[in-house]
Amino acid sequence: MSSCVINIDDNGLNFDTMKLYDDVICEGSNGTLLSVHNRSKKCDFLSTIRIRSLNGGDIDVLRELCTEWFPIKYPVTWYESITYDDRFFSIAATLNGQIIAILIAEIKPRWQLPKEDSDMLASVHSPDSKVAYILSLGVQRDFRRRGVASYILHHFLLQVASKHSGLLGVKAVYLHVLCTNTTAIKFYERHSFQLLHYLPAYYVINMEPKDGYSYVLYMNGGKPPKACCDCLYLISNLFQNFTQCKFTKLFFNSLNNLFSRFVIWPKLPSIITRQRQCHNL
């Protein structure tokens, strides 16, 4: 069976074809291979798509596309921020120079997470641990159901997870989605995102409250919270910080190391299968 995979090297994003005997392709040991689709026709189509960063010259096109795709109206300052501010990872998939899909994410430290998302990572992670928030992912109507959303999402995830990326250290990628957006929910679940929270009345659309979900994908050693273990870790850490006894400090320091090393955390997905913030796929 022939399958198309992404290979990121010093020259950017390239496509290769390789023989496989399973329906799922795992990331290679060096983290550079990722399945896109196992149909050669779609591979041929996806090989004609290019990924580039969004810039100020795209603002007018972005406003038109986002107005068409998403129920939320963004101010002009938002478009300026996502194209000029370094904290945003904003990319476009283009075909013959035309933007057919966009993905916009924000990279931020854990301490900047809003209250509803603040418990995303286990306590063993420092407040400065990085997370990536996918604000928007959209695809033009004529190009949906053709692997474009997976293409641009995989490019983003590989950049975040890459050892050569300036984003090194991102522990989790997360997003919010309307409860009624079943297409987006199924899409992210197929890509190993896990349900984190139910968020009642999280959105306000046309003056009406709408419920949402948060989804998360852990990577680079990121760990989800474990209530009991996190509580013990915090107590141990508290004693270590406030005790004056050298031997007591040493004891609690060793205890902290045990928690971070030997606590059995849920096994996190090491593969990505083939198969506020808007998602129109």
Backbone hydrogen bonds, N-H to C=O, Kabsch-Sander energy under -0.5 kcal/mol:
donor,donor_aa,acceptor,acceptor_aa,energy
3,S,18,M,-1.6
4,C,37,H,-2.0
5,V,16,D,-1.8
6,I,34,L,-2.0
7,N,14,N,-2.3
8,I,32,T,-0.8
9,D,7,N,-0.6
9,D,12,G,-2.1
12,G,9,D,-1.9
14,N,7,N,-2.0
14,N,12,G,-0.5
16,D,5,V,-1.7
18,M,3,S,-1.7
20,L,1,M,-2.3
26,C,24,V,-0.5
31,G,28,G,-2.3
34,L,6,I,-0.7
35,S,25,I,-0.7
36,V,4,C,-1.7
37,H,4,C,-0.8
40,S,38,N,-0.6
43,C,39,R,-2.0
44,D,40,S,-2.6
45,F,41,K,-2.0
46,L,42,K,-3.2
47,S,43,C,-2.0
48,T,45,F,-1.6
49,I,46,L,-1.5
50,R,94,T,-2.4
52,R,92,A,-2.2
54,L,90,S,-2.2
58,D,55,N,-2.3
59,I,56,G,-1.3
62,L,58,D,-3.0
63,R,59,I,-2.6
64,E,60,D,-1.7
65,L,61,V,-2.5
66,C,62,L,-3.1
67,T,63,R,-1.9
68,E,64,E,-1.5
69,W,65,L,-2.6
70,F,66,C,-2.5
74,Y,72,I,-0.6
78,W,75,P,-1.0
79,Y,75,P,-1.1
80,E,76,V,-1.9
81,S,77,T,-2.2
82,I,78,W,-2.3
83,T,79,Y,-1.0
84,Y,80,E,-1.4
85,D,81,S,-2.6
88,F,85,D,-1.6
89,F,105,A,-3.5
90,S,88,F,-0.7
91,I,89,F,-0.5
91,I,103,L,-2.6
92,A,52,R,-3.0
93,A,101,A,-2.5
94,T,50,R,-3.1
94,T,92,A,-0.5
95,L,98,Q,-2.5
98,Q,95,L,-1.8
100,I,93,A,-3.1
101,A,93,A,-1.3
102,I,138,G,-2.2
103,L,91,I,-2.2
104,I,136,S,-2.7
105,A,89,F,-2.0
106,E,133,Y,-2.6
107,I,87,R,-2.8
108,K,106,E,-0.5
108,K,131,V,-2.5
110,R,129,S,-2.4
111,W,127,P,-2.3
112,Q,109,P,-1.7
113,L,110,R,-2.0
117,D,114,P,-1.7
118,S,114,P,-0.7
118,S,115,K,-1.0
120,M,117,D,-1.5
122,A,223,K,-2.3
125,H,122,A,-1.8
129,S,126,S,-1.9
130,K,169,G,-0.6
131,V,108,K,-2.7
132,A,172,A,-2.7
133,Y,106,E,-3.0
134,I,132,A,-0.6
134,I,174,Y,-2.7
135,L,104,I,-2.1
135,L,133,Y,-0.9
136,S,104,I,-1.6
137,L,278,C,-2.1
138,G,102,I,-2.0
139,V,280,N,-2.3
140,Q,100,I,-3.0
143,F,140,Q,-2.0
144,R,141,R,-1.4
145,R,281,L,-0.7
146,R,143,F,-0.7
148,V,143,F,-0.6
151,Y,147,G,-2.1
152,I,148,V,-2.4
153,L,149,A,-2.2
154,H,150,S,-2.8
155,H,151,Y,-1.9
156,F,152,I,-2.0
157,L,153,L,-2.7
158,L,154,H,-2.5
159,Q,155,H,-2.0
160,V,156,F,-2.3
161,A,157,L,-2.3
162,S,158,L,-1.5
165,S,162,S,-1.1
168,L,165,S,-1.4
170,V,167,L,-1.3
171,K,130,K,-3.1
172,A,130,K,-0.6
173,V,217,L,-2.6
174,Y,132,A,-2.8
175,L,215,Y,-2.0
176,H,134,I,-0.5
177,V,213,Y,-2.3
179,C,211,D,-2.0
181,N,178,L,-1.5
182,T,180,T,-1.9
185,I,181,N,-2.1
186,K,182,T,-2.6
187,F,183,T,-1.8
188,Y,184,A,-2.5
189,E,185,I,-2.2
190,R,186,K,-2.0
191,H,187,F,-0.8
192,S,189,E,-1.5
193,F,188,Y,-2.4
194,Q,216,V,-3.4
196,L,214,S,-3.5
197,H,214,S,-1.1
199,L,197,H,-0.5
199,L,212,G,-3.6
202,Y,199,L,-1.2
203,Y,210,K,-2.8
205,I,208,E,-2.7
208,E,205,I,-1.5
210,K,203,Y,-2.8
212,G,199,L,-2.4
213,Y,177,V,-2.8
214,S,197,H,-2.3
215,Y,175,L,-2.2
216,V,194,Q,-2.5
217,L,173,V,-2.8
219,M,171,K,-2.1
222,G,219,M,-2.2
230,D,226,K,-3.5
231,C,227,A,-1.9
232,L,228,C,-2.1
233,Y,229,C,-2.4
234,L,230,D,-2.6
235,I,231,C,-2.3
236,S,232,L,-2.5
237,N,233,Y,-2.7
238,L,234,L,-2.4
239,F,235,I,-2.2
240,Q,236,S,-2.1
241,N,237,N,-1.9
242,F,238,L,-1.6
243,T,239,F,-2.1
249,K,245,C,-2.4
250,L,246,K,-2.2
251,F,247,F,-2.2
252,F,248,T,-2.5
253,N,249,K,-2.3
254,S,250,L,-2.1
255,L,251,F,-2.0
256,N,252,F,-2.4
257,N,253,N,-2.0
258,L,254,S,-1.9
259,F,255,L,-2.1
260,S,256,N,-2.4
261,R,257,N,-1.7
262,F,258,L,-2.9
263,V,258,L,-0.6
263,V,259,F,-1.0
265,W,263,V,-1.0
277,Q,135,L,-0.5
278,C,135,L,-0.9
280,N,137,L,-2.4
